[in-house]
Amino acid sequence: MSEQKFRTEEFRVDGEELLAKIKKLVHEGNIRRIIIKTKEGKTVLEIPMTFGVVGALIAPQLAAVGAIAALLTEATVVVEKNEML
């Protein structure tokens, strides 16, 4: 039986780059969860990702990311990725 482990990566991005970064990460795949935080470290949005979530199913979350990006000057994107052992 395989055991799942997770690793996290953090990226600091400007507000206008936020949506493009999220789209790129979703396209890369192998992501369990995306968390968007303010530069002060407060969580603004948490997007759980499941296998097979693409296209129209992720569109509402991307619309929310776009709205958040308009309000933030700087954000931290925390990405939790799956690692199979």
C-alpha positions, 0 to 999 in steps of 0.5 A: 500500500502506498503512503501519501506524503505532502510537501509545501512550496511558497511563492511571493507574488504581486497582486497582478501576477497572482491569477497567472501564477495560480493558473500555471500551478493548476496546469502543472498538476500534482497539487493537493491544495492552494492557499493564498495569504496576505503579506501579513500571513492571514489566509484569504482563500484556500482551494482544495484540489482533487484529482480530475478537477479541471476546466469549468470546475475550477472556474469559480475559484479562479474568479475569486482569485481574480477578485482577491488579486485586485485587492492585494498588492502582494500575496504569498501562495502556499502550494501543497503537493502530493508525493507518492512513496 
